[in-house]
């Protein structure tokens, strides 16, 4: 190829990079119960309504009167849920209080293909499973300022028994010990400041150079 041909191809490749945008990705928010992770999820969806979509979980439990299929959950009967597990259709799943809950891979892949970053609010075990399938995802762990403050928040809800609070605190210690597995750890000691940090992480990740879609090289 002539020198002018090489220059033309290089210019063409650069234009393709500039116009192609970036590869969309999953964002996992985890943290112990009471750390406030759901508030960060709601804030991200509020600030980035056109760029982010929340991953709706599937469940085997019965649909409640106020719930909408496909919005609150995807309601799947237990036999179908088990069959989907066997077919590896879930990114992650768990049994909670006798009911099955999970994240359908097809839902995530469809959202990514549609040009959305997908937001998941899941526990550490689920985060591990997601990373195995989506290693380029962004994993953010929300930390309480202290265990004492976390206990105050849990008791302040007024919804849990003493036994339940003790269990949540035990789980919190275990989960905090695994926070090093995440890309980022944000301490929720001041919600406004912490929310700005989480938002900054998401914005920065959309600008990561390795996410730029590059043209395929010709043989």
N, C-alpha and C positions, 0 to 999 in steps of 0.2 A: 504494500500500500504506500502511496506517495506521502510526502510530508504534509501536503495540504489535506490529504485524506485522513491522516492521523489527527490533525488539528480539528477537522470537522467532526470526527467521531468523539474526540474528547469533549468538544463543546456540546455535542448532542447529549453525551452522558451527563454532563454537569446540569444541563437544562432539565433532564429527566429527574435527577435527584432533587432539584429545587421545586419541581412541580408535583412530585409523587407523594409527598407527605411522610408520615411515619407509621410504623407498625403499631397497631393498637394492642393493648395489654390488659391483664387483670390486675386489680388492686385488692389486696386482702387486708382487712382491718381485724385485728384480734386483740384480746385483752381480757383480764379477769372480770367476772360479773361485778358491776358497781364501778368500774373504771371510767365508764361514760362512752364506750366505743360507738353505741348506736347514735349518740348525738353528733359524733363526727361524721358518720355515714349520712345522716340527714342533712348536715351542713354542706357536705361535698355535693350532694345531689341538688341542693338549692343553688349553690354557686355555679355549678357546671351542668345545667339541665340538658344542654344539647350535646355534650361530650361524654357524659357518664350515664350508665344504666345500671340499676340494681339487679343483681342476680336473684331471681325468685326460686326458692327451694321447693323441692317435691316432698310430699309426706304421705304416709299411709293412714294417717288419722282421719276421722270423719270431718267433713266440712261444716263449719259453724254458720249460723244463720246470717251473720253480718259479713261473711267472707266471700270473696270472688275468686273463682278458679282462674289461675294464670296471673292474678295480681297479688293476692296474699300468699298463696301456695299453688303448686300444681298438685291436685288431689288424685292420688293413684291408689288403687286397692292393693292390699298386702301381697297377694300372689303376683300381680303385675310388677310391683316394686322388686320383689325377690328375683323375678325373671330378668328385670333390667340390670340388677346387680350381677347376675350370671353372665350377661352380655357385655359387662364393663361399660355400661352407659353412664355411670356416675363418676364424676371427678372425685367426689368424697361422699361418704354416707355414714350414718351412725344410728344406733337405736337408743332412744331417749324415752324413759318412762313407758317402755313397752311399745312405742311407736317408732316407725322408721322415718328418717329425714335424710335428704341428700341433695346434691347439686348436679343437675343434668349437664353433661358435657355439650350436648347439641345446642342447648340454650346459650351457653357461653360462646361457642364457636360461631353461631349465627349472629350474635351481637357484635363480636369482633369483626366479622366479615362485613357487617353493615356500617362499620366505621365508628363503633362506640368502644370506650374503655369500660370494662365490666367491674363493678364494685361488689365485693363479697364480705359479709360480716360472719365470720366463722371462728371456731376454736383452734387451738394449736394443732391438734391432730388433723383437722381438716386442712389447715394451712400447709402442713407437710405434704398431704396428698395433692393439693393444688400445685405446689412447687414442682413435684415430680412430673406433672403434665405440662405446666406452664412455667418453665424455669426463668423466663424473662419477665415474669410478673413483678409487682412491687408489693412488698410485705411490710406492713406497719403495725407495730405493737404499741398499744396504749397502756401506759403504766400509771398506777395511782401514786400520789406523792409519798404515801407511806401505808403500811398495813393498818395502822391505827385509823387513818383517815378513811381507808376503804371500809373498815368495819363500821365507822360512823355513817357512811353513805348507805351501807346495807341495812343498818338498823333504822335509818331515817326513812326508808321506804315504807316500813310498817306492814310489809306483805309476807315476810318470811318468819317461820318458826325459829326458835333458838337452834334446833338441830340443823335446820336448813342453812342458817347463817354460818354455823361451824363448818359445814360441808363446803360452802362457797369459799370460806377463808382458806381451808385446806387446799382446795383446787387452785385458789389464787396463788398460794406459795409455789405450787408445782408449776403453774403456767409462767409465773414471773421468772422462775429458774430456767425456763426455756426461751426467754425473750431474745437471747443472743442468736437464735436461729433466724431472726428477722433482719431485714435490711435497715430498718429504722425503728427507734424506740422513742416515743414522745411521752413525757411526763405530763399528766393532766392535773397540774397544780393551779393553773390559772387558765380557765377554759378558753377565753378569747385568744390568749397568746398561743396556747396549744393548737387551737383551730387554725391559726395563721401558719404554724409550722407544718401541719398536715397538708394544708392547701399548697404551701410552697413546695413540698415534696412532690405532690401530684403534678404541679406545673413544670417543675424541673425535669421530671421523668418524661414528659411529653417532648422535651427538647433534647433528650439524650441522643448523641450522635449515632450510637449503635442502632437506634430505632429507625433511622432514615431508610426509606425504601430505595435500594440501589438497583440500577438496570442490570440484567443478567449479561455477563461477558460472553461475547461470541467466541466459538472455538477457533 
